[in-house]
């Protein structure tokens, strides 16, 4: 896993030179505090440091007018009074003699990251920059933002890297996956300006193929608590850029007070449906609300869009403790969101800092994002897994507004058409002063929560082995990454024999040997020595039953079993709420109990995605398991990319503790693919999106109707 970090201390030079309660929260310490926390956690050292540069004025001109760039260039020679007068012409903006340099560095750092990702030098990365950018417009600074870092990066990616297509073979890929990068040319000089000096190990460009290719598709995910109207205005008529923003809105009473921030603002002309606004109309949104927005709005649309690059406007004023957002999402939530995005675009994710004004909340959230980019499992989500009613109303509104444009939303069921939005200037929310009593109360609450979270991380450190594999026979063709442990150990014979007595199928020599290895691997996961694992077995059904019982008799309080294929619920297993059994096979949909759900094997890409995003993951996150057991049994029917995606997404609910059991197939490379995605690699592409057949859609709607009263994460609309 190669993750880039781009930062330069010069971006701390710009600061407020006069008194302004609204602007004083955008301060240099935002960067230094985040960097210090990355260093303390050993995360900076694990990243590839890229040398930033100033963006050229031609690059700024990809989005901004020449007159605006010239105006900003002139601020370098202004005195304090002149800077203050110019700042007053814009909304929530301040200028400093260093602003032009800092803002060009912020853009340049973002472009360096995008270049490195698209040229295959790294898989992903974070640009730790200021000033932020997502409010900035073609000819106007706005909301602390000077140049629109992410918008310029999107245009740059399309123009520089959208000319020719080359396939880059990465080390360890062994043909199962190819990362496609759109690159015009890749001479050594093109890499040296990134600070790399030469082609990275494993770089194998294919022969250049010139063709009139479509403009690369780019997904921009803006999780800042403010609406990034600057990005929306720039791309609102462009179908090659899908822009998703959630933001505090309060029916238009929160800054920037725009009617076009509401759910029914979906883009213009050819870009209709490619702007997705999810307005939060109450404060206090938490982890369940953010997760529900991803599962029920963003991810279905994103998979259908099929982006080639993901850019994240990573604002952390949407995190707990921030005086701007007043939300309740804890830092680990942003690790989960990042993990969910990494299954898109071959894992090519570039996160770019936007807002975030509570230094500790910001710093911890940045660390969680970097950990996820590095492939570390995100800690389990804290807090109740039940979205707020207001959040469900917002999700319902945006799904209804977007359904005409996206098959993935239509096939998951419709909701009543929402009333047209209203945007009123009455009762506008005032900024929270950092010195006021409201801020101090929020600060105290957030500090307690963040301190508790840090304590939990110290009590449950990342296991020393991220992924281990056990095989029934040596298989040199697996092509495992070097860091994946090929485990040879086995449980003691007496212990293995005791468990094997439960099933006649386990008495056979090969199955007995495989069971011993599974028990040894399972103990490593339960003891915190191994995060995840893949085990081959000739008897998946019997081995799954033993693994489940063994887990429940030891450290696991709740175990999620995802059984694909001919794998039945053990008849004498207690239905006591400690096990959630999801049976994916070619039979009818049935909710036999709240903890035993059977669903048909999806027949198309669209049906598979609906099954996973609208059913499996909401149930999994709502159950909050200590361990996930995923079993691929006889006649399991999933294609390798589907199985890999399912395994990758199941890393989230249990904090990465996943054991996958695979029915042995002599020529299968599936175990190797699964090991790589559990280790943090992106899963292979599912291929073209195809609509779910009516029977699969009806099965999904039936199960949701049967289960959503118990499992609130299934809800996509507020209860009547």
N, C-alpha and C positions, 0 to 999 in steps of 0.2 A: 504494500500500500504506500504510494507516494503522494503525500499531501503537501501543498505549498502554503507558505505564510509570507505575505508581503506587507512590509511596514517600513516607515522611515521616521526618525525622530523629528525631522523638519516639519512634519504635519502637526506638531504640538505648538508651533510658533504663533499661530494666529490666536488671539484672545480678545475678550471684550475690554475696551479702553475707557468706558464710561459706565455709569449706573443704568442698568436696564433689567428689571426683575424678570421680564419675559425671556431675554436672551442669555442670562447669566448661567443657565444650566448647561449650555453647550460650551464646554471648557476642555482644555488640553488633558486634564486628568482622566478623561474618558478613555483615551488611548493608553496612557501610561499605566493606569490601574488594570486594564485588561491584559496588557502585555506582561505585567508583573505576575498576575495570576497564572498565565500560561507558562511562565518560566518556573514558578514555584511548583506547578504540577508536572514539570518535566515534559510538557507538550511542545513547547517551542523547539526543543532539541530534537524531537521526533519528526519535525517538519523540514521540508526543503526550503531554505531561505532564498527568496528571489529578490534581486536588486531592483528597486523601483526606479522610475524615471519620470520626468515631467512629460505630460502629454503635449504633443505639438499643437499649434493653433489650427492646423488642418484637421487634426483628430477632434478637437473641440468643435470644429465646424460641421462635423457629422450631425450634430444636434442643434448647436447654438448659432445665432446670427453673428456675422462679422462685427457688427456695431456693438453687440453685447460683449463679445470677447475683447474688443478694443477698450470699452468702458472699464472692464475689470483690469486690464493691463495698466490702465492709468491710475488705479488706486494705489499702486506702489509708491507714487510720489505725493500723495495727499497727506495733509496733517490731520490731527485728531478731529478738529472741528469739521473739516471738509468730509472726512470719513463718516462722521456722525450724521451730517446733513444728507449725504448720499444714501446711507443706510436707511434713513427715515422715509425714503421714497419707496421702500419695499416692505413687505409684510414679514415681521419676525426675522430680521436679518441684521447682522453687523459685519462691518468690514474692518480690516487691519492692514497695515502695510505689507504683511506677509500673506494675506489671503490669496492673492493670485498664484503665488508659488505653491502654497499648500494645496489649493484646489487643483492645480495642474498635476501635482504629485498624486493626489487622490485618484484622479482619472488615470494617470499613467500606471499607478500600481494595479488598478483594476484591469487595465489592458494587458499588463505583463502576466497577470494570472490567467486571463482568458487565452492568451497566446500559448502559454505553457500547457494548458489543458488541451487545447485543440491541436497542438503539435505533438501530443503524446508524451511530453516530458514528465508530466504528473497526471494523476487521475482526477484530482480535485484540489480545492484550496480555499483560503480565506484571505481577503484583502482588508487589513485593519487600517481604516482610513478615516480622515476628517478633513474638511467639512463633509457632511453627508450630501446626498444628491437627489433623492427621489421627488422632491417638491420643485426643483429647478425646472424652468421652462425655456423655450427657445430664446427669449430675450428678457428674462427676468429671474433674479434671485428670489427665493421664497423659503420661509420656514427653516432657517439656518443653512439652506442648500445653495450652492454657488453654481457648480457645473453638475449635470446629471450623470453621475458616474456609471450607473447601470445602463441607462439608455444609450450612452455613447458606446459602452462595451458591446451592447447588442448590435448596433449598427456596424461597429468595427468587426465583430465576428462574422457578420453576413458578408461584408464587402471584402475583407482580407482573406477569410477562410472559406468563402462560398464559391470559389472559382473552379477548383479541381478537387477531386475526391481521392484520397489515398487510404489504404488499409494499413494499419500499424499493428504488427504482431507483437504482443507483450509477453515478457518472460512468464512461463508457466501456463500460457493459454492453451498450448498443445492442440490448437485447431478448434476447440469447442466454442471459442468466442473471439470475435475480432472487434477491436475498437476502431470506429470509423472517424477520421478527423478530416475536416474540410481544410485543406492547406493549399495555398497558391504555390509556394516554393518552400523547401526546407534545407537551405544551405547551412553550413556551420555558423555563418554570421547571424542567421536568423535565430539560432539558439544562444549564441554568445551574448546577445543583448538582453537575454533573460537572466544572465549571471550563471549560466550552466557551462559555457565554454565549449561543449561538444555534444554530440548526440547521446541521449541517455542509453544505458544498457538495454539491449533488446529491441532497439529501434530498427525496423526493417521496412522502409517505405516501398510501396509497390510502384511499378512504372506509372508515370503520370498519364492520366486519361482526361483529355480535354473534351468537355461536352457542355451543352447548355443545360445545366442542372437547375432545379428549382432552388429558390432562396432557402437557405437552411432555416428550419423551424426552431424558434427559441421560446422557452417558457421562462417568464419572470414571475417569481413568487415574492410578494411584498408582505412580510408579516410584521412590519412596523405598525405601531398603534395609530398612526396618522395615515390618511389616504395619500398615496403617492400620485397626486393629480398630474404632476409633471410628466411622469412616465405614461400615464393614461392619455394625455393630450398628444404626446409624440407618436403613439402607436395605435390610436383608436380606430384608424381606418386601414390597418395593416394586418392581413390574415396570417402573416408569417411569424408574428409575435403574439403569444397568448399571455395576457397580463392578468394575474390574480392578486387581489388586494383584500385583506380584511382590515378593518379600521374602526376605531371608536367614532360613532356617528351621532347617536342620540337624536335621531330624526332631524338631523341638520343643525343641531344646537352646539356641536363640537367642531373645533377648527379642522379644516379650513372652511366650514359652513357652506358646502357646495351641494347643489341639487344633484350634480352628476356623480356624487359619491354613493348614491343609493343603488339598490340591487338591480333596478330596471335600466341603469345605464350600462349597455352591453356593447358599445362600440358604434362606429358609423360606417355606412356603405359596405364595402367588401369586408370590413373588419367587424361586422356585427357578430356577436357571439365570442369574440376573441378578447373582450374586456369582461372580467368577472369580478364584480364588487360584492363583498360580503360585509354589510354594515352591522356593527355591534351597537345596539340601541340602549344598552345598559352597561355600567361598569361592573367589575367583579368577575369577568369571564375567566375561566380557569382551564386546567389541563383537559378535562373532558370536552369542553366547548371547542377548543382548538383542534383536538383530535377528531371530533365529529365533523368539523369543517373540512378537514383533509379527506376523511374517509367518504363523506357523502357529497362533497362538491368538487374539491380540487382534483383528487386522484382519478376519479372516473373520467373527468374531462381531459386531464393530462395524458392518460393512457390512450385515449382516442386521438388526441392531437399528435402524440408520438414525437416529442421534441428531440432535437439533436444536441441541445445544450440547455442546462438549467442555470439561471442566474437568480440569486436570492438577495433581495433587498432586506438585509438582516438587521432590522431595528429591534432593540430589546427594551424599548419603552412599553412594549406589550407584556413585559414580565412583571412579576410581583414586586411591589415596593416603588415602582416608578411613579413620580408625581404627575407625569403627563397622562399615562394610561389608566392608572388606578385599577389595574387588572390583577388577577391572582395566579397566573400561570407560573409555575416554578421552573428553575433553570433546566432540569432534566427534560422537560417537555420539548425544548428546542433541540435536544439531542434526538428525540424520537422523530420530530418533524424532519430533521436532516436525514435520518435513516430512511424514512419513507420516500424522500426525494431521490435518494441514491439508487433506487431501483429503476429510475428513468434515465434515458439518454446515455445508456452504457455507463452510468455513474459519473458522468461529467458534470459536476456541480461546482459552481463558483459562488461563494458567499461573500457579500460586500457589506461592511458595516454601514448602517444608517443611524437611527436614533438609539437612545438608551442613556438615562440620566441618573439612575441610582447606581453608584459605582460598584457596589458589591454584587447586586443583582445582574448588572451588565457583565461584570467580569466572570461570574460563575456561568452565565448563559453562554458567553463566548467560548469558555472552556468545554462546555457540553457539546457545542457545535463542532469544535476541533476534534474532540474525542470521537464523535460519530464519523467525521470525515476520515480519520485515521483507521476506522474499522472497529473501534472498541464498542462493545455493546452498551447501550444506554441503560442507566439504572431504571428499575421499574417506576412507573408514574405514581406520584403521590396524590392523595385527595380522592374524593368520591368520583366514580365513573358514571356520572349522571349529568348530562348537559342541562343548563338552565333553560327555562321556558323561553326566555327572550332569545337565547341563542338558537333554539329550534325554530322560532318564528323567522329569524333571519335566514337560517338555512333553507327553510321552506320557501321563502321569498326568492332567494337567488336560484334555487333549483327550478322554480316555476318560470322565472325570467329567462333562464338559459335553456330550458328543455326544448324549445323550438330549434335550437342550434346544435344540440348534442344528443346523439342517439343513446349514449351511455346513461344519460339522465332520464330519457323517456322510457327506456326499458326497465328502469327500477321503480316505475310507478309515478303517477302524477299526483299533484296536490292542488287544492283550490287556488285560483288566481288571486294574488295579493292585491290589496287596494293600492292605487297609485300613491307613491311616496309624497310626503310633504316636507318642505324645508323651510323652517321659520327662524327668523332672527330673534324671536322672543325667547327670553330665558337662556341666552347663550352661556355656555360654561366658561367661567373665567379660569385662567391658568392658576395652578397652585403655587404659591410663593414658597421657595425653599426654606424661608425662615419662619413660616407661619405654623399655627397649631395643627392644621390638617396634615401638612407635610410631616411634622414630627411624629404624629400618631401612626401614619402609614410607614414611616421609617422604622419605628420601634417594632411594629408587627412584622415587617419584612425581615428585619435583622434577626428576629427570633426564628422565623421559618428557615432562613438561609443558614443560620448557625446549625440548626437541627439537621438540615440536608447535608452539610459538610461532615457532621458527626456520623451520619449513616454511611457516607462514602468511605470514611476511615474504618468503620466497623465491617464494611463489605467491600474490600478492595477488589480490583480487577484480577481474576484468576491468572496465575502465571502462564497457563496454556490456554490460548484462545480457542483452538479447534484441534480435535484428535479424531483419528479414523482407525477403526478395526476392520480387518479383512479376514475372510475365511481362507483365503489363499493369497500369496503374493501377487500383486498386479502392478507391474512397472509402468503400465500405460495410463495410470491414473493422472499423472502429471500434477501432483500436489505442489502447492507453494512450499518453499523451504520451511516456513514457520509452522506448517501444519504437522502435528505429531502423528507419525504412523505407530500406533500403540501395539505392542506385542504382549503386554501383560494380561493376566487372567485372574479371576477370583479363585480362592482356594477350592480344591476339588469337593470337599464336603459341603461347602455352601452352594456350589453350583449343582451338586447332586440333589440337595434338598429342594431347591427351586425346580429342578427338572422333573421331579416326581409329579408335578402338577399337570404335566402334559406328556402324553405318549410320544408326540412328535419330537420332543427334546431328548429322548433317549438315544436317538441315532448319533453316531460319533460326530459327524460334521456339525449337526445342530447343537450338540452338547458343548463342543469346543467353542462354537460361536457364542453360546449363552455365557460361558465363563468370561469371554472378552467383553461382552455387553455389560455384565454385572460389574466388572472392573472399571469400565469407562463410566458407567452410571454412578458408581461410588465417587469417582473423581469429580463429577459434576456436582453431586450433592454435598461433597466436602469443600467445594470452592476451589479446587485445584485446576479444574478444566471448565471452560465456559460452555462449550458446545461440542457435539460429536456426531459422527456418522458411523453406523455399524451395519455390515452385511450379515445376513442370516438366511438359511434355507427355510426357516419356519417363522415368518414374520408375525403371524397371529398369536402363536404360543409365546414368542419372545416378548411381544408387546404386553400381553397379560402379565407375565412375570415382571417386566420392567415397571409396570404400573403398580403392582402389589408391593414390590420391593421399595419403590419410592415412597408410597404411603406409609409403609412400616418404618421408615427411617425419618428423614428430615422434612419431607414435603408435606405441607398442609393441604395444598390444592394442586391438582395435576390436570392439565389440558391434554386430551388425546385427540389427535387429528388422524383418523384412520381412512386411508384411501385404498379402495379395492375390496376384496372379499375378506373383511376383518370384522367379526361380529363382537358386539358388547358381551363381555363375559357374563354368563347367566347368573352366577352367584356374587357378582360385584355389588356392593352396597350402594344404593342410590341415595347417598347421604349428603350430597353437595360438595364433597371433596374431589370429585371427578367430574369434569365436563367432557363428554364424549361426542365428537362431531364425526359422523359417518358419511363419507363422500363416496358414493357408488352409484351404479346405474339403476336404482330403485326409486320409488316414489318418495316425495317429501313427507316427512313426519316428525312432529315434535312429541316423542314418546314420553318425555318429561322435560322440565326446564333444563335438565342436565344430560339429556340424551336426545340428540338431534340428528336426523338422517336427511340427506339431501341428494338429489340426482347428480350423477357425474356430468359436469357441464360439457356441452357439445361444441361450443364455439369459443373464440377468444373473448367476445363480449360477455357470454354467459359465465365463463370462468372468472373474469374480472369482477362481475357483479356478485358472484358467489363469495369471492374472497373479500372484496372491499365492503360489501353491504351486509354480509352475514358472518363469515368466519372471523374477521378481525374485530368487529364490534363485540361479538360474543367473547372472543379471547381477551380483549382489553377489559371488558366488563367483569369477567371472571377473576382477573388478577392472579394468574397461576404462579406457583413457585417454580414450576418446571413444565416444559412443553415436550410431549412425546408425539412425534410425527412418524407414521408408519406407512410405507408403500408396499402393499401386499400383492397377492396374485391378482392378475387382471386389473391392475390399478388404473390404467387408461390415460394417465396424464402424460403429455409430452414432456421431454426433458426441460425445456424453458419454463413450462408451467410449474413443474415440481420445484425447480430452482427458485422461482419467484415466491411460491408459497413458503418455502423454507426461509428465504430472506426476510419476508414480512413477519414470520412468526418469531423472529429474534426479539421483537419489541416487547410483547406482553409480559414475558418472564425475565426481563433484563438480560437477554442473551442465552439463558439456560435452555438449550434445545438439544434433544437427542433424536436423530432421525434413524429409523430402522428401515433397511431396504432388503426386500426379498431378492435373494441372490440370482443374478443372471450372468452366465459365463462371459458374455461379450459386452456387458453394460459398462459405460463410462459414467453412469449417473452418480455413483458414490463420489467420484472426483469432482463433478460439477457441484454437488451439494456441499462438499467440504469447502470449496472456494467461496461460495456465497455465504456460508456460515462464518467464514473467516473475514468477510467484509467486502469481497469482490461484488461487482454488479452482476445480476443475473443476465443471461442472454435474452435478446429481444423475443417477444412473443410473436412477432410478425404482424401483418396487417390486421387492423381491428375488424371484427365481423360481428354482426348483430346477433343477439341472443334469440333463439327460437321462442315462440309464444309459450310453449310448455315450460321452459326454464324460467321465463319471467313470472309465470303464474306460480310456480313452485316457490320462488323467492318471496313473492308478495304474500303467499299463504303462510310461510314460516315466519316472516316478519310480524304478520298479524297475530300469530299464535304466541310469539315469544316477547314482543316488545314491552309488554306490561312488566315482565320480570327483568328483562335486559334492556336498560334504558339507552344504551349506546346504539341500539338498532333504530331508534326513532329518527325520522327525517322531517318531522313536522310536530308542532306543539299539539298536545292532546286537546281534544274538543272540550 
